[in-house]
Amino acid sequence: MSVRTEPWYIHAVLYAVIIALVYVLIRVAIIEPQQVIERQNYIRTESRLRMENLREAEILWEDKYGSFTDNLDSLVHFIKTDTMVANVVAGYDSIAQRSTNPFAILSHGEFSPESLFTYPGNGLRYLLGVDTSISIDTVINRRGSIVNIDTVITIGTRYVLETPDSNDRDKIGDIYSDALKNSASWE
């Protein structure tokens, strides 16, 4: 009885296939999930930093104008050009021995107002809205007839800032509750 052996090149091809499959397995099972997790952590951290900067800008806007705004373009333009914001950013608190700059430095190492428009995950703009409340006051004379109806419309006493991503619904503020004014959902 004679034993027939396979040629060496068949074993070499099988070893190469095994090595390639091991590489693909390591790539799919270990490396790519870590990259996905790192990217999600970056997006979450960067988005929250941008949202906190927008919150600080809304607070400064309210200090200057008396109400909040729902226009992201005006808010970023306000950060870049207003002298009050420039004074706050350049200011120094001598009692606390620290800067009065309310804006956080972003992940790339500097504060850039142009980056505040978009969510870093999908590039869509942040969703910014303000409340509108209507209060109606009726004036009635002694005879019971209506003398006057006063309608007061108040815009911008509360705001909400949300991410445009359906998977990550971080938000700051609430248009229905004063208790959640300027509060972030992750704090």
Secondary structure, 3 states (H helix, E strand, C coil): CCCCCCCHHHHHHHHHHHHHHHHHHHHHHHHHHHHHHHHHHHHHHHHHHHHHHHHHHHHHHHHHHCCCCCCHHHHHHHHHHCHHHHHHHHCEECCCCEECCCCCCCCCCCCCHHHHHECCCCCCECEEEEEEEEEEEEEECCCCCEEEEEEEEEEEEEEEEECCCCCCCCEEECCCCCCCCCCECCC
